[in-house]
Amino acid sequence: MNAQTMQSLNDLAMAHSHNVEMMFYPVAWKAAAAISPTWHSIPFPPKQKKVIPKKPGVYVFVVTPNVFSLEPTTALFYVGKATSLYARMGAYIGEVDKDFKVTARPMVWKMINKWNGHLRLYFTITADVDAAEDLENEMLNALRPPFNKEYEAEVSQIMRAL
């Protein structure tokens, strides 16, 4: 095998490792249309962690290619809730450039390291943890992000059947 063919195979393998299956299901979006939290957006990892509040809330990781001046070209990868957004983001920041062999969260590691430099963190503050959990559940049911593993039982059953 010549060097050019070998390079093409390596390029193909690398490109394939970035495949992510996404679900776009407008029927699920309808119920969520009335929910409109106030979102704050920062690059991830943030230059200064202190911009993240020490309050409960919901956070979202979005991949933004930043190419061709197409701002809406994004993919929502993960939705989570936190009792302290600040503390929770510290755990994610700790995954940046961490050795894969020692991570306890391989899917999170993949998301953070494969798309490092192209992630944005969106977060919204909620009144309390219960409100954060409610919003997170609504978002999971409507958006079904590929790096979240758990959904309500009925949704998980339907997704497995597809």
N, C-alpha and C positions, 0 to 999 in steps of 0.2 A: 504494500500500500504506500503510495507516495505521500509526501508531506502535505500537499494541498488537500488530498482526500481525508487524511487524518485530522487536519484542522477543521474541515467541514463537519466531520463526525463529532468532534469536540464541541463545535459551535452549536450543533443540533442538540446534543445532550444538555448543554448549558441552557439553551432556550427552553427545552422541555421541562427542566427543573423549575422553571418560573410559571408553568401552567397553573391556573387557578380556575376551578369551576365556579361560575357565578349563577345565581338564580334571579331572574327578573320576572316578577309575578304581579302584574297590575291589580288583580283581584284583591290581593293581600294589602296593597297600598291604600285602597279606598277607605278602610276603617281608620287608618292612621292620618289621613289628610287633615283632620281637625286639630291634631296635636302639633303645636309649634313652639318648642322651647327656644330660649335665647342661647345661641351657640357662640362660643369663643373659639378661635382657630389659631394654632401656632405650629411652626415646623416641629417635627419630632426627629431626633431628640431636641428639646429646647436648649437654647444657648444658656438660659438661666432658669433653673427649676422654680425659682421663687415666683414666677409669673403664674404658677398653678396654685389655685386656692386650697386651703386646708379644710375644705367643706365637703359634704356629701354631694354626689352627683353622678352623671352618666358621661362616659367618654366613648369616642369613636375614633378608630384609626382608618384613614383614607389614603389610598395611593394616588399620587398626582404626578403623572409623567412630565408635566411642564414642557410640552412640545407643541409646535405648530400654533401657538397662541390660542389653544382650545381650553379655556378654563373649565368647562364642564366635563372634560375628559378625566374622570376620576373613577375609582372603584372603592366602595366601602368594604373593608376587610373584617372589622371586628367591632363589637359593641360590648361594653362592660359597665358595671356600676361600682361605686366605691364609697366607703364611709368617709374617707379623706382622699380627694383626688390627688393631692400632693404626695401622700405616702404611696398610693397605688402607682403613680407614674415613676416613683423611685425604683420599684420592682422592674418596670419595663426598661427604664434607662440602664439598669444593671445587666440587661440581656444584650445590649449593644456590644458587639465584638467579643462576646463571651465564647469560650470554647464550647462547641456543640455537645461534646461528650459529657459535660458537667451540668447542662441545663436540665431543669426539672420540667420545663414547658417547651417541648420541641416545636409545636406549631407556632407559639409566640416567637420563639427564637427565629424560626424561618421567616415569619412576617417582618420582624424588625430588622433582620440582617440582610435578607435578599433585596429588600426595597429601601434600605437605609439611604437617606438623602432624598427620598421621594415620598416620605410619609408626612401626613399632617395629622395632628391631634386636634379633635374637636371635643369640647367639653361644655357641659351645662351644669349649673349648680341647682340642686333641688332642696326643698324645705327640710327633708330628712331622708334617711336610708330607705324607708318604705316607699316614698315617692320615687326615689332612684330605681328601686326594684320594679315598680309599676311601669315606669318609662322604658327601662331596659327590656322588659317582657313585651311591651307593645312594639318596640323597635325590632326585636328578634323575630317576632311573628310576622311583621311586615316586610322585613328586609332579608332575613336568613343569610347573614354574613358567612362567608366560607371558612373563616378561622374560628368561629364559635362552634362548639361541639354540641351544646345542650340547648334544646328547645322544649317547649311544653310537650307533654306526652303525645297529644293528638297530632301536633305538627310533625314531631319526629317520626311517628308511625306513617304518616302520609309521605314524608320525604323518603323513607326507606322503601316504600312501595313503588316509587317512581323509577 
